[in-house]
Amino acid sequence: MSFRRADWIYVLGAGLVVLAVSLLPSPKDNNPRIPRTPEHQAVRSEQECVRCHAPGQSRPLAARHPNRQDCSRCHAAAVEPAR
């Protein structure tokens, strides 16, 4: 089986699409980081986030925020400051 020119163009195009998609920013790149406050450091599971971030609590999420409980999927932990 030999590849024709059209086959090579198709393979190259598919490779470029895969490359372009892999270079897109991830949600963690654009979303705010989880602060390094004592309250956030005490959280051991993502289900505990709703203690403060549920509707009617002290820091509810915005209405446009997705209804999810896998916070670290989009929000990365803040990094330690350099010393």
C-alpha positions as CSV (number, residue, x, y, z in Angstrom):
1,M,0.0,0.0,0.0
2,S,1.4,3.3,-1.0
3,F,0.4,6.7,0.3
4,R,-0.8,9.3,-2.3
5,R,-0.2,13.0,-2.0
6,A,-3.7,13.5,-0.8
7,D,-3.1,11.0,2.0
8,W,0.0,12.8,3.2
9,I,-1.9,16.1,3.2
10,Y,-4.7,14.6,5.2
11,V,-2.2,13.1,7.8
12,L,-0.4,16.5,8.0
13,G,-3.7,18.3,8.5
14,A,-4.9,16.0,11.2
15,G,-1.5,16.3,13.0
16,L,-1.7,20.1,12.8
17,V,-5.2,20.0,14.3
18,V,-4.0,17.8,17.2
19,L,-1.1,20.1,17.8
20,A,-3.3,23.2,17.8
21,V,-5.7,21.7,20.3
22,S,-2.9,20.5,22.6
23,L,-1.6,24.1,22.7
24,L,-4.9,25.6,23.8
25,P,-4.9,27.0,27.4
26,S,-6.3,24.7,30.0
27,P,-9.0,26.0,32.4
28,K,-6.4,26.2,35.2
29,D,-4.5,28.8,33.2
30,N,-7.3,31.3,33.3
31,N,-9.1,30.6,36.5
32,P,-8.2,32.1,39.9
33,R,-6.0,30.0,42.1
34,I,-7.1,28.5,45.4
35,P,-5.8,31.0,48.0
36,R,-3.2,30.0,50.6
37,T,-5.4,31.0,53.6
38,P,-5.8,28.9,56.7
39,E,-9.4,28.2,55.8
40,H,-8.4,26.8,52.4
41,Q,-5.4,24.9,53.7
42,A,-7.8,23.1,56.2
43,V,-9.9,21.7,53.4
44,R,-9.1,18.0,52.8
45,S,-11.7,17.2,50.1
46,E,-13.4,19.2,47.4
47,Q,-16.8,18.5,49.0
48,E,-15.8,20.7,51.9
49,C,-15.7,23.7,49.6
50,V,-19.5,24.0,49.8
51,R,-19.2,25.0,53.5
52,C,-18.4,28.5,52.3
53,H,-19.2,28.5,48.6
54,A,-22.7,27.2,48.5
55,P,-25.7,29.5,47.9
56,G,-26.6,31.3,51.1
57,Q,-23.1,30.8,52.7
58,S,-20.5,33.4,53.4
59,R,-18.8,33.3,50.0
60,P,-21.3,31.8,47.5
61,L,-20.2,31.1,43.9
62,A,-21.3,33.4,41.1
63,A,-24.5,32.5,39.3
64,R,-22.6,31.8,36.1
65,H,-20.2,29.3,37.9
66,P,-20.8,25.6,36.8
67,N,-22.6,23.4,39.2
68,R,-19.7,21.1,40.0
69,Q,-17.8,19.8,43.0
70,D,-14.4,19.0,41.4
71,C,-12.8,22.3,42.2
72,S,-9.2,21.4,41.6
73,R,-10.0,20.5,38.0
74,C,-10.2,24.2,37.2
75,H,-8.6,25.9,40.2
76,A,-5.0,25.2,40.9
77,A,-3.5,25.6,44.4
78,A,-1.6,28.8,45.0
79,V,2.2,28.3,44.9
80,E,4.4,29.0,47.9
81,P,6.0,32.5,47.6
82,A,9.8,32.4,46.9
83,R,12.0,33.1,49.9
